[in-house]
Amino acid sequence: MLNSAFHRLGFLGLISLVVLGAAPCLATQPAAELSAIEAMLARGDDQSALPRVNALLTALPDDASPRQRAHLELLLARALDAGEKDHDGVIAAATRAIEGFGSDPEFADQVLEARRLRGLAWTRQRNADKALAELGEVERLMRERGADQSPAHAQVLSDLSLAQRISADYGGALTSLDAALAILRQQAAPDSRALARTLIRMGQTRRISGDLERADAAYREALALELTSPDPSGRNQATVLYALGNLARARAQPVQAIDWYAKALPAFKRVYGADSLQSAMLYNNYGNAESEIPGHGDAAIARFQQALEIAQRKQSKNVADFLPLGNIAMVRVWQGRFVEAETGFRAMLAKLRDAPAGAESSPLFSQHGLAAALWGQGRHVEAFNAATAAETTRQTAVREVASGLSDEQALAYQEQDYTTLDHALAIALDSKDPHLLERAWSLAISARGQVTAIQAERLARARVDKDAKLQPLWKEWQAASAGVERLRSAGMANSRAGTRLERAERQLAQALPPAGRMANSTIDLGTLRAARPADTALVWLHDLRHTRPTDFANAAVDIEDAETWAFVLPPGDVPVVAIRLGSAQGIAAALAAWQASLATPASEIAEVRDRGASLAKTVWLPIRKATAAKRFLIIAEGPLLRLPWPALPDADGYLVERDVQFHVLNHERDLFATTARPAPQHALLAVADPRGGEKGDKASRTCPDGSALPALPGARREVERIAQLLRKQGDDRALLALVGDDASEARFRREAPQAALLHLATHGIEAGSSGCAGNSVTRGISLRAQTSGEASAASTALLLAAPKQGDGSNTDDGLLGAMEIAALDLGAVQWAVLAACSTASGSTHAYEGLNGLARAFHLAGARTVLLSLWSVDDEATAQWSEALYLARIADKADTPTAMQHAQRAVLKSRRAAGRSDHPYFWAGFVALGDWR
């Protein structure tokens, strides 16, 4: 066990060693002097301590032993570290101490402390490789020596997190900080100063990785600790005030950020000095907040200049201290002074040449700014190349950072406001150069689905890896995700459950080979042309927000309405057609109004057609004018992902009745999806009406679990008819139908990986608050009052048979949520047909498409998912399903053809019977994924 001196990270325990072991001259130095120096450092008075340590070193005689000198060199390193000013001095003093102590085991603790200080100094110089190696080794040695639950180990873990953070390993940093906080909290008398410092670092890491809510919680706890037990040095107070300012900026609250910076500034001057690099850092971010307020450009530049002059005067080796160069250039872009801006960005990029893509001091901002500066000068090709470099850096950062984060954190990290793809696209449009437009589309292809690919790779490895160390982590992830799903399905939120899942996933990620570090292979438009089926157009729908050079990093632009564009790649070897469709807000509002009519069977047909015709005029007709293709493969973002194209009015009918088909891709790579799949045991696994019986159901179920739900006779009928169809086709693989009580969650988990087709004719349960809504003819309930916009963001779980009373199973609760589905191996599944209510619900994420059940089945390996857009009718869904499988099984139809056949069949049948042809009954499903 390490001695008490290192445990306390203090020096008092070493006084006797220095005095008793010193030469006569040093022995005459009173222990009181060393005690006084230690007291100065404890209260943060490094300015008084430093000259007195130097005096002791100067007084040390030439014949003093290396050990005696090493003790004072270590004290010098501590004094310099406390000032956070002379990092080279810390490194030099710590190195001399390490050499003086040598390999004598008696001084191993002191060597570790010196190495920690040296590693921390390298961290502050942004020397990530040296810092990681040094601090990682110190942490390992402490564990080996049994000090892994000591405050000293917590300090090393906290310092290690800084090194991990500057190397863009945010997942590793969070894990180190979790461990440090756990150690500090379990102490009999927790050190509030160390706890506050570690919480601040936790908040900083979470903010940088996009987790703003948890960052805020960490900062607030640190601030509360500082108020009740102040850090005598004043550093914690200064840092947390500054950190809260950065958080306000991340939340686009510049006025609040300035308030926090104004409070932090006197603390920084008092602790570090007005001319310190720490104060320069604050001036720089103060300027950033000023720059986000209209009319404050000159005030911002004054702050940036103040920070830059300090960095230049101090000859800083930390590239982050020169960020004002890029920030001044940013304001010059807004002022239209593009030549000056170009000079500033190039100067900044020269300093950031070796910075990691995902680091805080990444070249991304300056690459992006250079693109804007060049664009402003009309140098389109150079500007596009700079924008390409910026977007490539952003994508590299996503791959590197996301591989160590939980899925939720990775999605949040990616959605931070980096509009490099928009700028590349806007430059291409402005240039009128078709070649640049094709390159921009290719950039978009490589941007799409990165986080989903990382998560899919991670889960695929975890499912099959039988390593004894990995299996407990995988089981913990499964248990944690099931716990979150249970709470979510009941409309409840629980921060502990969310934190448990986040930690479980990070630990799983770090135990596996890094996912997502695969080669970033690009797909050009020529390759896309060749991969399309005949007579097919590709359509990419995108909301373009930044459209001018001066939009770069301009917060004011983010509140403006975006423009929705359609980029059409017609059949044949013809250029991309770019079409501005109009206001993104206007189109989203028109779509929401139409969807509200579509999802309500009682709405007037005239209203449905009028709203649909207006949307068709804006979105569909301009695309149709660009190409006469008979099939359209759509890549969409946001609300347009859920646009039911076949239901758009056309003359006196609908598009479904015309010679045109639609299909939505997750991304362009779906065109290249392999058709090789594991041989399934079941041709089709069908789940029908899993209510656990009629009124005599033995299981007691509450409303959120699906009580009082109507039976689904249509679901039972459709499964029977699909079975007949398979038998007629002589399929030698069996149909497995799980009906009623047989459709348990455990049975589904066991059988689903063995099926080629999955058909879930059940209830979809949408999460929210307590209270149930539904009727006797739809396949689902909603647990909250909704507007049309809210409905699309809610999550849905699939109802399975109720578990037996007293089962006590945590994983078989009769509700199958998204994360539970993602844990399954559905690599053999060609289609997953979710014939329940609102299965297309869920949020949408930038670059990643539709979340919820759709993404879950994709993560599990299913090739194509068929989802419902609203609370679908049981009888009509049964008819649609029967026609769908008739086309798929009997006619071997691909997905768009089968979908069209099913929709036409229901529409024709209803008209023949004199019933309403309202699209509610036949247009409620969308297919997502592979078109085959």
Secondary structure as GFF3:
##gff-version 3
##sequence-region A 1 932
A	DSSP	alpha_helix	4	8	.	.	.	ID=ss1
A	DSSP	three_ten_helix	12	14	.	.	.	ID=ss2
A	DSSP	alpha_helix	15	20	.	.	.	ID=ss3
A	DSSP	alpha_helix	24	27	.	.	.	ID=ss4
A	DSSP	alpha_helix	31	42	.	.	.	ID=ss5
A	DSSP	alpha_helix	46	59	.	.	.	ID=ss6
A	DSSP	alpha_helix	66	83	.	.	.	ID=ss7
A	DSSP	alpha_helix	87	101	.	.	.	ID=ss8
A	DSSP	three_ten_helix	105	107	.	.	.	ID=ss9
A	DSSP	alpha_helix	108	124	.	.	.	ID=ss10
A	DSSP	alpha_helix	128	144	.	.	.	ID=ss11
A	DSSP	alpha_helix	151	166	.	.	.	ID=ss12
A	DSSP	alpha_helix	170	185	.	.	.	ID=ss13
A	DSSP	alpha_helix	192	208	.	.	.	ID=ss14
A	DSSP	alpha_helix	212	228	.	.	.	ID=ss15
A	DSSP	alpha_helix	235	250	.	.	.	ID=ss16
A	DSSP	alpha_helix	254	271	.	.	.	ID=ss17
A	DSSP	alpha_helix	277	291	.	.	.	ID=ss18
A	DSSP	alpha_helix	297	314	.	.	.	ID=ss19
A	DSSP	three_ten_helix	319	322	.	.	.	ID=ss20
A	DSSP	alpha_helix	324	334	.	.	.	ID=ss21
A	DSSP	alpha_helix	338	351	.	.	.	ID=ss22
A	DSSP	alpha_helix	364	376	.	.	.	ID=ss23
A	DSSP	alpha_helix	380	402	.	.	.	ID=ss24
A	DSSP	alpha_helix	407	414	.	.	.	ID=ss25
A	DSSP	alpha_helix	420	431	.	.	.	ID=ss26
A	DSSP	alpha_helix	434	447	.	.	.	ID=ss27
A	DSSP	alpha_helix	450	464	.	.	.	ID=ss28
A	DSSP	alpha_helix	470	489	.	.	.	ID=ss29
A	DSSP	alpha_helix	495	511	.	.	.	ID=ss30
A	DSSP	alpha_helix	525	531	.	.	.	ID=ss31
A	DSSP	beta_strand	536	544	.	.	.	ID=ss32
A	DSSP	three_ten_helix	549	551	.	.	.	ID=ss33
A	DSSP	three_ten_helix	555	559	.	.	.	ID=ss34
A	DSSP	beta_strand	563	569	.	.	.	ID=ss35
A	DSSP	beta_strand	577	583	.	.	.	ID=ss36
A	DSSP	alpha_helix	584	598	.	.	.	ID=ss37
A	DSSP	alpha_helix	605	615	.	.	.	ID=ss38
A	DSSP	pi_helix	616	620	.	.	.	ID=ss39
A	DSSP	alpha_helix	621	626	.	.	.	ID=ss40
A	DSSP	beta_strand	631	635	.	.	.	ID=ss41
A	DSSP	three_ten_helix	638	642	.	.	.	ID=ss42
A	DSSP	three_ten_helix	645	647	.	.	.	ID=ss43
A	DSSP	beta_strand	649	650	.	.	.	ID=ss44
A	DSSP	beta_strand	653	654	.	.	.	ID=ss45
A	DSSP	three_ten_helix	655	657	.	.	.	ID=ss46
A	DSSP	beta_strand	661	664	.	.	.	ID=ss47
A	DSSP	three_ten_helix	668	672	.	.	.	ID=ss48
A	DSSP	beta_strand	682	688	.	.	.	ID=ss49
A	DSSP	three_ten_helix	703	705	.	.	.	ID=ss50
A	DSSP	alpha_helix	713	728	.	.	.	ID=ss51
A	DSSP	beta_strand	734	739	.	.	.	ID=ss52
A	DSSP	three_ten_helix	740	742	.	.	.	ID=ss53
A	DSSP	alpha_helix	745	751	.	.	.	ID=ss54
A	DSSP	three_ten_helix	752	754	.	.	.	ID=ss55
A	DSSP	beta_strand	755	761	.	.	.	ID=ss56
A	DSSP	beta_strand	764	766	.	.	.	ID=ss57
A	DSSP	beta_strand	780	782	.	.	.	ID=ss58
A	DSSP	alpha_helix	788	793	.	.	.	ID=ss59
A	DSSP	beta_strand	796	799	.	.	.	ID=ss60
A	DSSP	beta_strand	815	816	.	.	.	ID=ss61
A	DSSP	alpha_helix	818	822	.	.	.	ID=ss62
A	DSSP	beta_strand	831	834	.	.	.	ID=ss63
A	DSSP	beta_strand	844	845	.	.	.	ID=ss64
A	DSSP	beta_strand	849	850	.	.	.	ID=ss65
A	DSSP	alpha_helix	853	860	.	.	.	ID=ss66
A	DSSP	beta_strand	864	868	.	.	.	ID=ss67
A	DSSP	alpha_helix	874	885	.	.	.	ID=ss68
A	DSSP	pi_helix	886	890	.	.	.	ID=ss69
A	DSSP	alpha_helix	895	912	.	.	.	ID=ss70
A	DSSP	three_ten_helix	919	921	.	.	.	ID=ss71
A	DSSP	beta_strand	925	929	.	.	.	ID=ss72
###
